[in-house]
Amino acid sequence: MWKTFYIKPNEIGILYHRSDFKKILQPGTYTYFGWHWQVKTYDLNQPEAKIENLELLLRNNSSELEQYLVVVRTGFNQAALVRLGQNWIGIAPNQLRAFWRGFIEVETHLFNLEESLELPAQLVQQVRGVTLNGLKKFLISEDEIGLLYVQSNFVRPLESGEYAFWFFDRDVKVQNLSRIAPNPNFPLEDVLIEKHPEFVQSYCEIVQLLSQQVAIVRYQSKVISILPPASRKLFWQGVEVEIIDISADAKLPPRLVSELVSGLPEVLNLLCKSLHICEVPAQHVGLLYVNQEFQAQLDPGIHAWWIFGRSLKAEVFDLRQQTMEVSGQDILSKDKVPLRLNLTAGFRIIDPLRSKNSLSDISGYLYKELQFALRAAVGEKTLDALLEDKGAIDRSIAESIRSKTADYGIAVDSVGVKDIILPGEIKTILSKVVEAEKAAQANVVRRREETAATRSMLNTARVMEDNPVALRLKELEVLERIAEKIEKIQVNGSLDSILTELIRINRQ
């Protein structure tokens, strides 16, 4: 019995007799006698030869098979990269893979992962844009430096460029750090400093401080970091470091105050946990306390101190005259009349240190003493005395308050009662009294005026009695006033007769 097999032009076949490998068949027609022949064909358009029992076949027939196959075998610490025409595949460790020769170009690269996980640069360029099994790619731009970590252990820095690393059974990471920022967040700085001094020496500037030192780090003349005592920090090379000893004097000199405190907002953000800042306005004075003890009096201006290892507190006092209002004080006068008074006082702090050390609340103390002095001054006078001489209250309060505040460094310049408010019923009574007094005064004035008018008329009569011309003029004046009230006058007879009749009527 004959068996015929046909191998297509794009195929290759493997001839078996009773499951035993016999040979490789190229494209064509083949005829064999017997029932136990069989052929397995493979499409050469699929370049990988997925042959059953490949390991066994290669063990017994390697010389013949390797004429047609590219065999890739990786050990436990090896990986392979295979190019099939324009395509690439990655092969993991402990793998056996085979690819047909001739139909599609096959190129293989074997890598020892114990020596290096990195793919050579020329191959990185070739596999750009291709996703490969077991291979991680990283891009480091020209403004960055990459830190390569394998199994969380730092290996080396990576300059700008493209990189690819095998990561079979390994954790491979690259952390990109900006070169533009001079103080990036270096991962595990202490480990880099202790275990990788060559990297630190080549790329970094290390700042390490003692317990009484602080550091100001500048880049291109701009403050980028403030380091506290006993700290250690990495920066890229190129920074300027100023180390300051704060053991003797923690106050910042004027040049640093101008640069740091009066600088940009981002600089102030760096200083919020490093400096105690106090601004003393003009006409004010400040008191500085270090560790709860008074240290110095502060003149107007901006002052700053390093806070490390000490507690600082600064209080500012206004030296200008200030006003205090004591309002709505309900007080009984000596004659038991309830009054409500409003008081105003002007005062100045002339010795802030004495005031601070003697009084916990300056405004509260002054308000209380003014209130007591007002009550004492009003309570010892009757209502009439208060209304007659309001200045007496002011003088009494001023004498009392000045004697007490002088011991506390406070000068009271002026004291005055603004308002004395009476109850409604007292107001009514006083209004009636005033009304009666004014009515009596008006009556006296009216009587006086009537007496003066009568005396004037008597004097006028005496003049007219002895002077006919004056009498005549008075008669004409009376006639004029009468004529003003008459709309129409009809004259009968002579003027002399009319005047005679008018005089007669007037006398009657």
C-alpha positions as CSV (number, residue, x, y, z in Angstrom):
1,M,0.0,0.0,0.0
2,W,1.5,3.4,-1.1
3,K,0.9,6.7,0.7
4,T,1.5,10.0,-1.1
5,F,2.1,13.3,0.7
6,Y,2.1,16.8,-0.8
7,I,4.1,19.7,0.8
8,K,3.0,23.1,-0.3
9,P,5.6,25.8,-1.3
10,N,5.0,27.8,1.9
11,E,5.2,24.6,4.1
12,I,7.8,22.3,5.5
13,G,7.1,18.7,6.8
14,I,8.5,16.2,9.2
15,L,8.2,12.6,8.2
16,Y,7.5,10.0,10.9
17,H,7.4,6.2,10.7
18,R,5.6,4.6,13.6
19,S,6.1,7.9,15.5
20,D,9.8,7.8,14.9
21,F,11.4,10.9,13.2
22,K,12.8,10.1,9.8
23,K,13.6,13.4,8.1
24,I,12.6,16.9,7.1
25,L,10.5,17.2,3.8
26,Q,10.9,20.3,1.6
27,P,8.0,21.4,-0.6
28,G,7.0,18.8,-3.1
29,T,5.3,15.4,-3.6
30,Y,6.4,12.3,-1.7
31,T,5.3,8.6,-2.0
32,Y,6.0,5.9,0.6
33,F,5.0,2.2,0.8
34,G,3.1,1.1,3.9
35,W,0.5,2.2,6.3
36,H,2.7,3.5,9.1
37,W,4.0,6.6,7.4
38,Q,2.8,10.0,8.4
39,V,3.8,13.7,7.8
40,K,3.2,16.7,9.9
41,T,3.3,20.0,8.0
42,Y,4.1,23.5,9.3
43,D,3.2,26.9,7.7
44,L,6.4,28.9,7.2
45,N,4.5,32.1,7.5
46,Q,4.4,31.3,11.2
47,P,8.2,31.3,11.8
48,E,8.1,29.7,15.2
49,A,8.3,25.9,15.0
50,K,5.8,24.5,17.5
51,I,7.0,20.9,17.3
52,E,5.8,18.3,19.7
53,N,8.5,16.6,21.7
54,L,11.0,19.1,20.4
55,E,13.4,18.4,23.3
56,L,13.5,14.7,22.5
57,L,13.8,15.3,18.7
58,L,16.8,17.6,19.3
59,R,18.4,15.2,21.6
60,N,18.4,12.4,19.0
61,N,18.5,14.3,15.7
62,S,20.0,17.7,16.5
63,S,22.4,17.7,13.5
64,E,19.7,17.3,10.9
65,L,17.1,19.5,12.6
66,E,19.5,22.4,13.2
67,Q,19.9,22.6,9.4
68,Y,16.3,23.8,9.2
69,L,15.8,25.3,12.7
70,V,17.2,28.2,14.7
71,V,17.0,26.8,18.3
72,V,17.0,29.2,21.2
73,R,17.6,27.7,24.6
74,T,17.8,29.9,27.7
75,G,19.1,28.9,31.1
76,F,17.7,29.9,34.5
77,N,19.7,33.2,34.4
78,Q,19.3,33.9,30.7
79,A,16.9,35.7,28.4
80,A,16.7,36.0,24.7
81,L,15.6,38.5,22.1
82,V,14.6,37.1,18.7
83,R,13.9,39.1,15.5
84,L,11.6,37.5,13.0
85,G,11.6,39.7,10.0
86,Q,10.3,43.0,11.3
87,N,8.9,41.6,14.5
88,W,10.6,41.0,17.8
89,I,9.8,38.6,20.7
90,G,11.3,38.2,24.1
91,I,12.1,34.8,25.6
92,A,12.1,34.2,29.3
93,P,14.6,32.1,31.3
94,N,14.4,28.3,31.1
95,Q,12.8,28.2,27.7
96,L,13.3,26.1,24.6
97,R,12.0,27.7,21.4
98,A,12.7,26.9,17.7
99,F,12.2,28.9,14.5
100,W,12.3,27.9,10.9
101,R,15.3,29.0,8.8
102,G,15.2,30.6,5.4
103,F,11.6,31.6,4.8
104,I,11.7,34.6,7.2
105,E,15.0,36.1,8.4
106,V,15.6,35.1,12.1
107,E,18.1,36.9,14.4
108,T,18.7,35.8,18.0
109,H,20.4,37.5,20.9
110,L,21.1,35.8,24.2
111,F,21.7,37.7,27.4
112,N,23.2,36.7,30.7
113,L,21.0,38.2,33.4
114,E,23.6,37.7,36.1
115,E,26.0,40.1,34.3
116,S,23.5,42.7,33.3
117,L,19.8,43.3,33.0
118,E,20.3,46.2,30.5
119,L,19.6,45.8,26.8
120,P,22.4,47.1,24.6
121,A,21.8,50.6,23.2
122,Q,21.7,49.5,19.5
123,L,19.0,47.0,20.3
124,V,17.0,49.5,22.3
125,Q,16.8,51.6,19.2
126,Q,15.6,48.7,17.1
127,V,12.8,47.6,19.5
128,R,11.5,51.2,20.0
129,G,7.8,51.1,20.0
130,V,7.6,47.4,20.4
131,T,6.0,45.8,23.5
132,L,8.1,42.8,24.5
133,N,7.5,40.2,27.1
134,G,9.8,40.6,30.1
135,L,11.3,43.9,29.0
136,K,10.7,47.4,30.5
137,K,11.6,50.5,28.7
138,F,12.4,53.9,30.2
139,L,13.0,57.3,28.8
140,I,15.2,59.9,30.5
141,S,14.8,63.4,29.1
142,E,17.7,65.8,28.9
143,D,16.6,67.7,32.0
144,E,16.4,64.6,34.2
145,I,18.6,61.9,35.8
146,G,17.2,58.5,36.4
147,L,18.0,56.3,39.4
148,L,17.9,52.6,38.6
149,Y,16.6,50.3,41.3
150,V,16.6,46.5,41.1
151,Q,14.8,44.7,43.9
152,S,14.6,48.1,45.6
153,N,18.4,48.4,45.7
154,F,20.0,51.3,43.9
155,V,22.3,50.2,41.0
156,R,23.4,53.3,39.2
157,P,22.3,56.7,37.8
158,L,21.0,57.0,34.2
159,E,21.8,59.9,32.0
160,S,19.4,61.2,29.4
161,G,18.5,58.6,26.8
162,E,16.4,55.5,26.2
163,Y,16.9,52.3,28.2
164,A,15.4,48.8,28.4
165,F,15.9,46.2,31.2
166,W,14.9,42.6,31.6
167,F,12.7,42.1,34.6
168,F,12.1,38.3,34.7
169,D,11.7,37.4,38.4
170,R,13.1,40.9,39.4
171,D,11.6,44.2,40.3
172,V,13.1,46.9,38.1
173,K,12.3,50.5,38.6
174,V,13.7,53.8,37.5
175,Q,12.9,57.0,39.4
176,N,13.2,60.2,37.2
177,L,14.6,63.2,39.1
178,S,14.5,66.7,37.6
179,R,17.8,68.4,37.1
180,I,16.1,71.8,37.0
181,A,15.0,71.5,40.6
182,P,18.2,71.6,42.7
183,N,16.6,70.0,45.7
184,P,14.6,67.0,44.4
185,N,13.2,64.4,46.8
186,F,16.0,61.8,46.6
187,P,14.6,58.4,47.7
188,L,16.3,57.0,50.8
189,E,18.9,59.8,51.0
190,D,20.8,58.2,53.9
191,V,21.2,55.0,52.0
192,L,22.6,56.8,49.0
193,I,25.0,58.7,51.2
194,E,26.2,55.7,53.1
195,K,26.2,53.0,50.5
196,H,26.8,54.9,47.2
197,P,29.4,57.6,47.9
198,E,30.6,57.5,44.3
199,F,27.2,58.6,43.1
200,V,27.0,61.4,45.7
201,Q,30.5,62.6,44.8
202,S,29.8,62.7,41.1
203,Y,26.3,64.3,41.1
204,C,25.4,65.7,44.5
205,E,26.3,68.3,47.1
206,I,25.8,66.9,50.7
207,V,25.0,69.3,53.5
208,Q,25.5,67.9,57.0
209,L,24.9,70.1,60.1
210,L,25.9,69.9,63.7
211,S,23.4,70.4,66.6
212,Q,24.0,74.2,66.8
213,Q,24.1,74.9,63.1
214,V,21.5,75.9,60.4
215,A,22.1,76.2,56.7
216,I,20.7,78.4,54.0
217,V,20.9,76.8,50.6
218,R,20.8,79.0,47.5
219,Y,20.6,78.2,43.8
220,Q,21.4,81.0,41.3
221,S,21.3,83.4,44.3
222,K,17.8,82.4,45.3
223,V,17.0,80.7,48.6
224,I,15.7,77.2,48.0
225,S,15.9,75.5,51.4
226,I,16.5,76.1,55.1
227,L,18.0,73.2,57.0
228,P,17.5,72.8,60.8
229,P,20.3,71.7,63.1
230,A,21.6,68.1,63.1
231,S,20.1,67.5,59.6
232,R,21.5,66.0,56.4
233,K,20.3,66.7,52.9
234,L,21.3,66.0,49.3
235,F,21.2,68.6,46.5
236,W,22.4,68.6,42.9
237,Q,25.8,70.1,42.4
238,G,25.8,73.8,41.8
239,V,24.1,75.0,45.0
240,E,25.6,77.5,47.4
241,V,25.5,76.6,51.1
242,E,25.8,79.1,54.0
243,I,26.2,77.4,57.4
244,I,25.4,79.6,60.4
245,D,26.3,78.9,64.0
246,I,23.4,79.8,66.3
247,S,24.8,78.7,69.6
248,A,25.8,82.2,70.7
249,D,23.2,84.5,69.0
250,A,20.0,83.4,67.3
251,K,19.1,86.8,65.9
252,L,19.4,87.2,62.1
253,P,21.6,90.1,60.9
254,P,20.0,92.8,58.8
255,R,21.2,91.4,55.5
256,L,19.4,88.1,56.2
257,V,16.3,89.8,57.4
258,S,16.2,91.8,54.2
259,E,16.7,88.6,52.1
260,L,14.6,86.2,53.9
261,V,11.9,88.0,55.9
262,S,11.3,90.7,53.4
263,G,11.7,88.4,50.4
264,L,9.3,86.5,48.2
265,P,6.3,84.6,49.5
266,E,7.8,81.2,48.6
267,V,10.8,82.1,50.8
268,L,8.5,82.9,53.7
269,N,6.9,79.5,53.3
270,L,10.3,77.9,53.9
271,L,10.8,80.0,57.0
272,C,7.5,79.4,58.8
273,K,9.0,76.5,60.9
274,S,12.5,78.0,61.2
275,L,12.1,81.7,62.3
276,H,10.3,83.7,64.9
277,I,9.5,87.0,63.2
278,C,8.3,90.2,64.9
279,E,7.5,93.5,63.2
280,V,7.5,96.6,65.4
281,P,5.7,99.5,63.7
282,A,6.8,103.2,64.2
283,Q,5.8,104.7,67.5
284,H,5.8,101.2,69.0
285,V,8.2,99.2,71.1
286,G,8.7,95.5,71.4
287,L,9.7,93.2,74.3
288,L,11.6,90.0,73.6
289,Y,11.4,86.9,75.9
290,V,13.6,83.9,75.3
291,N,12.7,80.8,77.3
292,Q,10.2,82.9,79.3
293,E,12.9,85.4,80.3
294,F,13.2,89.0,79.2
295,Q,16.1,89.6,76.8
296,A,15.8,92.9,75.0
297,Q,13.7,95.8,74.0
298,L,13.0,96.0,70.3
299,D,13.1,99.2,68.3
300,P,10.8,99.8,65.3
301,G,11.6,97.5,62.4
302,I,11.5,93.8,61.4
303,H,13.3,91.4,63.7
304,A,13.8,87.6,63.3
305,W,15.4,84.8,65.3
306,W,16.1,81.1,64.7
307,I,13.7,79.2,66.9
308,F,15.7,75.9,67.1
309,G,16.4,74.8,70.7
310,R,14.6,77.8,72.3
311,S,11.2,79.3,72.8
312,L,10.7,82.9,71.7
313,K,7.9,85.4,72.4
314,A,7.8,89.1,71.3
315,E,5.1,91.5,72.4
316,V,4.5,94.9,70.8
317,F,3.2,97.9,72.7
318,D,1.8,101.1,71.2
319,L,3.5,104.2,72.7
320,R,1.0,106.7,71.3
321,Q,-1.9,108.1,73.3
322,Q,-4.8,105.7,73.4
323,T,-8.5,106.2,74.4
324,M,-10.5,104.1,76.7
325,E,-14.3,104.4,77.0
326,V,-16.1,103.6,80.3
327,S,-19.7,103.6,79.2
328,G,-23.1,103.0,80.8
329,Q,-22.1,103.2,84.5
330,D,-25.2,103.2,86.7
331,I,-24.2,105.0,90.0
332,L,-26.2,106.5,92.9
333,S,-25.4,110.1,93.9
334,K,-25.0,111.1,97.5
335,D,-28.7,112.1,97.6
336,K,-29.7,108.7,96.2
337,V,-30.4,109.8,92.7
338,P,-29.7,107.0,90.1
339,L,-27.4,108.3,87.3
340,R,-25.9,106.8,84.2
341,L,-22.5,108.2,83.2
342,N,-20.1,107.8,80.3
343,L,-16.4,108.4,80.9
344,T,-13.5,108.9,78.4
345,A,-9.8,108.7,79.4
346,G,-6.7,109.2,77.3
347,F,-3.6,107.3,78.4
348,R,0.0,106.3,77.2
349,I,2.3,103.4,78.1
350,I,5.6,105.1,79.1
351,D,7.3,102.0,80.5
352,P,6.3,98.8,78.7
353,L,8.5,96.5,80.6
354,R,7.1,97.6,84.0
355,S,3.6,97.4,82.7
356,K,4.1,93.9,81.3
357,N,5.9,92.6,84.4
358,S,3.3,94.1,86.8
359,L,0.0,93.7,84.9
360,S,-1.4,90.7,83.1
361,D,-4.0,92.8,81.4
362,I,-3.2,96.5,81.0
363,S,-6.5,97.5,79.5
364,G,-8.6,95.5,82.0
365,Y,-6.7,97.0,84.9
366,L,-7.1,100.6,83.6
367,Y,-10.8,100.0,82.9
368,K,-11.4,98.7,86.4
369,E,-9.6,101.6,88.1
370,L,-11.4,104.2,86.0
371,Q,-14.7,102.6,86.9
372,F,-13.9,102.6,90.7
373,A,-12.7,106.2,90.6
374,L,-15.8,107.3,88.8
375,R,-18.0,105.6,91.3
376,A,-16.1,107.2,94.2
377,A,-16.3,110.7,92.7
378,V,-20.0,110.5,91.9
379,G,-21.1,108.8,95.1
380,E,-19.7,111.6,97.4
381,K,-21.6,114.4,95.7
382,T,-25.3,115.4,95.4
383,L,-27.1,115.8,92.1
384,D,-27.1,119.6,92.4
385,A,-23.3,119.6,93.1
386,L,-22.7,117.3,90.1
387,L,-24.7,119.4,87.8
388,E,-23.2,122.7,89.0
389,D,-19.6,121.6,88.7
390,K,-18.9,118.7,86.3
391,G,-15.2,119.5,86.2
392,A,-15.0,118.5,89.9
393,I,-15.7,114.9,88.9
394,D,-13.0,115.0,86.2
395,R,-10.4,116.4,88.6
396,S,-11.3,113.8,91.3
397,I,-11.0,110.9,88.9
398,A,-7.7,112.2,87.4
399,E,-6.1,112.6,90.8
400,S,-7.2,109.1,91.9
401,I,-6.2,107.2,88.7
402,R,-2.8,108.9,88.1
403,S,-1.6,108.0,91.6
404,K,-2.4,104.3,90.9
405,T,-1.2,104.0,87.3
406,A,2.1,105.8,87.7
407,D,3.5,102.7,89.5
408,Y,2.8,100.6,86.5
409,G,4.4,102.7,83.8
410,I,1.1,104.2,82.5
411,A,0.4,107.9,82.2
412,V,-3.2,109.1,82.2
413,D,-3.2,112.4,80.2
414,S,-6.9,113.3,80.3
415,V,-10.1,112.2,82.0
416,G,-13.6,113.5,81.2
417,V,-17.2,112.7,81.9
418,K,-19.0,112.9,78.5
419,D,-22.6,112.4,79.6
420,I,-24.7,112.4,82.8
421,I,-28.0,110.7,82.0
422,L,-30.9,111.2,84.4
423,P,-33.9,108.9,84.9
424,G,-37.1,109.9,83.3
425,E,-39.0,111.0,86.4
426,I,-36.0,113.1,87.5
427,K,-35.8,114.7,84.1
428,T,-39.5,115.7,84.4
429,I,-39.0,117.2,87.8
430,L,-36.0,119.2,86.7
431,S,-37.8,120.3,83.6
432,K,-40.6,121.7,85.8
433,V,-38.2,123.4,88.1
434,V,-36.4,125.0,85.1
435,E,-39.7,126.0,83.6
436,A,-40.8,127.7,86.9
437,E,-37.5,129.5,87.2
438,K,-37.7,130.7,83.6
439,A,-41.3,131.8,84.1
440,A,-40.4,133.8,87.2
441,Q,-37.5,135.4,85.3
442,A,-39.8,136.2,82.4
443,N,-42.3,137.8,84.8
444,V,-39.6,140.0,86.4
445,V,-38.4,141.1,83.0
446,R,-42.0,141.9,81.9
447,R,-42.6,144.0,85.0
448,R,-39.3,145.8,84.5
449,E,-40.2,146.6,80.9
450,E,-43.7,147.9,81.8
451,T,-42.2,150.2,84.5
452,A,-39.7,151.5,82.0
453,A,-42.4,152.1,79.4
454,T,-44.6,154.0,82.0
455,R,-41.6,156.1,83.0
456,S,-40.9,156.9,79.3
457,M,-44.5,158.0,78.7
458,L,-44.4,160.2,81.8
459,N,-41.3,161.9,80.6
460,T,-42.8,162.4,77.1
461,A,-45.9,164.0,78.6
462,R,-43.8,166.5,80.6
463,V,-41.9,167.5,77.5
464,M,-45.2,168.1,75.5
465,E,-46.7,170.1,78.3
466,D,-44.1,172.7,78.1
467,N,-43.6,172.5,74.3
468,P,-46.7,173.0,72.0
469,V,-44.6,172.1,68.9
470,A,-43.7,168.8,70.3
471,L,-47.4,168.2,71.2
472,R,-48.3,169.1,67.6
473,L,-45.8,166.6,66.2
474,K,-47.2,163.9,68.5
475,E,-50.7,164.7,67.2
476,L,-49.5,164.3,63.6
477,E,-47.9,161.0,64.5
478,V,-51.1,159.7,66.0
479,L,-53.0,160.9,63.0
480,E,-50.6,159.0,60.7
481,R,-51.1,155.8,62.6
482,I,-54.9,156.2,62.5
483,A,-54.8,156.9,58.7
484,E,-52.8,153.7,58.1
485,K,-55.8,151.7,59.4
486,I,-58.5,153.6,57.3
487,E,-59.1,152.5,53.7
488,K,-61.0,155.7,52.7
489,I,-61.1,159.2,54.3
490,Q,-63.6,161.9,53.4
491,V,-62.6,165.4,54.5
492,N,-65.4,168.0,55.3
493,G,-64.2,171.3,56.5
494,S,-60.7,172.6,57.0
495,L,-57.7,170.7,58.2
496,D,-57.6,172.7,61.4
497,S,-61.2,171.8,62.3
498,I,-60.5,168.1,61.7
499,L,-57.4,168.1,63.9
500,T,-59.3,169.8,66.6
501,E,-62.0,167.1,66.5
502,L,-59.5,164.3,66.5
503,I,-57.8,165.8,69.5
504,R,-61.1,166.0,71.3
505,I,-62.0,162.4,70.5
506,N,-58.6,161.2,71.6
507,R,-58.9,163.0,75.0
508,Q,-62.3,161.5,75.6
